[in-house]
Amino acid sequence: MSSVVAPERALGQVGAPPSPSDRIALAIEGPVAVASLCRPPVNAIDEAWVARLDEILDALERTDGVSVLVLCSSERVFSAGADLELMRTRFDTEAGRARMVAFVREIQRCYARLERSTKVTIAAIGGAALGGGLELALACDLRLVADTAKVGVPEARLGLLPGAGGTQRLARLAGEAVAKRLILGAEVVGGTEAAALGIAQWVVPVGELERRARALAEHVAALPASALAACKRCIAAPLEPGVDGFELEVAGTAALLATAETQSRVRGFLEGQR
């Protein structure tokens, strides 16, 4: 699942490498799905890319048994962000700029959908994740970053801002001080520093990224999907106006206590302690 390994190979599957025209390739093995960014050379984000991510999220919602989604890259970079050539073609007219603003809204919507997914989402960042590329990773639940990777939201260098949720999620995850440092300074940091700043939960040697991402995905996928979805819902509650997270915990507990899987796991745990 590293930045240079196609998902079919990473999961031990046999098949042709993903087609670059797909922009994002999907491979599923049991409870783990792998979405590999595959638009060379830098996984630039355009409308077709966003539509493809929507297709993948649609497919996973219809697929029973998948509880974990890993996002990685088949290119040397994770993603360099929005397609600047596309942006340049829309600079000159009010209509073009309006189309670009609408596109930014679409990226925001798609990333919010990823964030709200009942699946546990893992970003395996093996190469540069900049701008919209890092914003994609920030919308995931868990992030592993290679020690040699570079991450940042340096849009201010171009007179822009990180508009795909970067100002909001970076401040929430790493704190206002870190968000101001990276965004206002247009700073790009290495993987080790990214983890120290709270942007990623783990930093690993680049040669171990695939193995560590796979191990994490398999570990999480072994947990009950219903419990994982309920936990995600409760964790997100403080960000939802009018939602009482404590009551949500009680309701979630009641629902899980009624499931055969929870009852079986509790009985098995107690029997193992005897």
SVG drawing of the C-alpha trace seen along z (x, -y; Angstrom):
<svg xmlns="http://www.w3.org/2000/svg" viewBox="-31 -38 44 59">
<polyline fill="none" stroke="black" stroke-width="0.4" points="0.0,0.0 3.0,-2.3 3.1,-5.2 4.7,-3.1 2.9,0.2 -0.4,0.8 -3.2,2.1 -3.5,5.4 0.1,6.3 -0.1,4.8 -3.0,7.0 -1.5,10.1 -4.0,10.1 -3.3,11.1 -4.3,8.6 -3.3,5.8 -2.1,2.6 -4.7,-0.2 -5.5,-2.2 -4.3,-5.8 -7.5,-6.9 -9.5,-5.7 -7.6,-8.3 -8.3,-6.2 -8.2,-2.4 -10.2,-0.2 -9.2,3.2 -11.1,5.1 -9.9,8.1 -12.3,9.2 -13.0,6.3 -10.3,4.1 -10.7,1.8 -7.7,0.0 -8.2,-3.1 -4.9,-3.8 -4.5,-7.3 -3.2,-6.7 -3.3,-9.9 0.3,-10.5 2.5,-12.3 1.3,-13.9 -2.3,-12.8 -3.7,-16.3 -7.3,-16.7 -9.9,-17.6 -13.6,-17.0 -13.2,-13.5 -11.0,-12.7 -13.7,-13.8 -16.4,-12.0 -14.2,-8.8 -13.9,-9.2 -17.6,-9.5 -18.0,-6.3 -15.7,-4.5 -17.6,-5.7 -20.9,-4.6 -19.4,-1.2 -18.3,-0.7 -21.6,-1.7 -23.2,1.1 -20.5,3.7 -21.3,5.7 -18.4,6.7 -16.0,3.9 -15.1,1.9 -11.8,0.3 -10.7,-1.9 -7.0,-2.6 -6.0,-5.5 -2.6,-5.3 -0.8,-6.2 0.7,-4.3 2.8,-7.4 5.9,-8.8 3.8,-11.5 0.6,-11.0 -1.1,-14.0 0.1,-17.5 -3.4,-18.9 -5.7,-20.7 -5.0,-20.7 -3.4,-24.1 -3.6,-23.9 -7.3,-23.5 -7.4,-26.5 -5.3,-28.6 -7.8,-28.0 -10.6,-29.5 -8.8,-32.6 -9.8,-35.1 -13.6,-35.2 -16.2,-35.6 -17.9,-32.5 -14.7,-30.5 -13.9,-31.7 -17.5,-30.7 -16.9,-27.2 -13.7,-27.0 -15.5,-28.0 -18.2,-25.4 -15.4,-22.8 -13.9,-23.8 -17.4,-23.2 -17.5,-19.8 -14.1,-18.8 -15.3,-20.0 -18.5,-18.0 -16.7,-14.8 -14.1,-15.1 -16.9,-15.7 -18.5,-12.5 -15.3,-10.6 -15.0,-12.0 -18.5,-10.9 -18.1,-7.4 -19.0,-4.5 -15.8,-2.9 -12.6,-3.5 -10.4,-5.4 -6.6,-5.3 -4.3,-7.5 -0.9,-5.9 1.3,-8.9 4.5,-7.7 5.3,-10.8 4.5,-14.5 0.9,-15.4 0.4,-19.0 -2.7,-21.3 -5.7,-19.2 -3.6,-16.1 -3.0,-16.7 -6.6,-17.9 -7.7,-14.5 -5.6,-12.8 -6.9,-15.1 -10.4,-13.9 -9.4,-10.3 -9.6,-8.9 -6.0,-7.7 -2.8,-8.8 0.6,-7.1 3.3,-9.1 6.7,-8.0 9.7,-9.7 10.8,-10.9 7.4,-12.3 6.7,-16.1 3.3,-17.5 1.8,-20.9 -0.9,-23.3 1.3,-26.0 -1.5,-27.6 -0.6,-31.1 2.5,-31.0 0.1,-31.2 -2.2,-33.8 -4.7,-31.1 -5.9,-29.3 -6.5,-25.7 -10.2,-25.6 -11.0,-21.9 -11.3,-21.9 -7.7,-22.5 -8.1,-25.5 -10.8,-23.8 -9.4,-20.2 -5.8,-21.2 -6.8,-23.5 -9.0,-20.9 -6.5,-18.0 -3.2,-19.8 -4.4,-23.0 -4.7,-26.6 -1.0,-27.3 0.2,-24.6 -2.5,-25.5 -1.3,-29.1 2.3,-28.1 1.8,-25.9 -0.9,-27.9 0.3,-31.4 3.9,-30.5 3.1,-28.3 5.4,-25.7 6.1,-22.2 7.4,-19.8 8.9,-16.3 7.1,-13.2 8.8,-13.0 7.9,-16.6 4.3,-16.1 3.8,-13.3 5.3,-15.4 2.9,-18.2 -0.1,-15.9 -0.8,-16.0 -0.3,-12.2 -0.6,-9.6 2.4,-7.5 5.6,-8.1 7.3,-5.1 10.4,-4.4 9.4,-4.7 10.3,-1.1 8.0,0.1 4.9,-2.0 3.2,0.7 3.6,3.4 2.6,1.0 -0.5,-0.3 -1.5,3.3 -1.1,4.4 -3.0,1.4 -5.9,2.1 -6.0,5.7 -6.0,5.0 -8.9,2.5 -10.8,4.7 -10.7,7.5 -12.8,5.4 -16.7,5.4 -17.8,3.0 -20.9,2.0 -18.8,0.9 -16.3,-1.0 -19.2,-2.9 -20.8,-3.7 -17.5,-5.0 -16.9,-7.2 -20.4,-8.7 -19.8,-9.5 -16.3,-11.0 -17.8,-13.3 -20.7,-14.4 -18.9,-17.5 -18.7,-19.0 -22.5,-18.6 -24.7,-21.4 -27.5,-20.1 -26.1,-16.6 -25.6,-15.4 -22.5,-13.1 -23.1,-11.6 -26.7,-10.5 -25.3,-9.2 -22.9,-7.0 -25.8,-5.6 -27.9,-5.0 -24.9,-3.4 -24.2,-1.2 -27.8,0.0 -27.8,0.8 -24.5,2.7 -25.6,4.7 -28.5,6.1 -26.2,7.5 -25.3,11.1 -21.6,10.2 -21.2,8.1 -22.9,10.7 -20.6,13.4 -17.5,11.4 -18.3,10.6 -19.1,14.2 -15.9,15.3 -13.8,12.8 -15.2,13.9 -14.8,17.5 -11.2,16.9 -10.6,15.3 -11.7,18.4"/>
</svg>
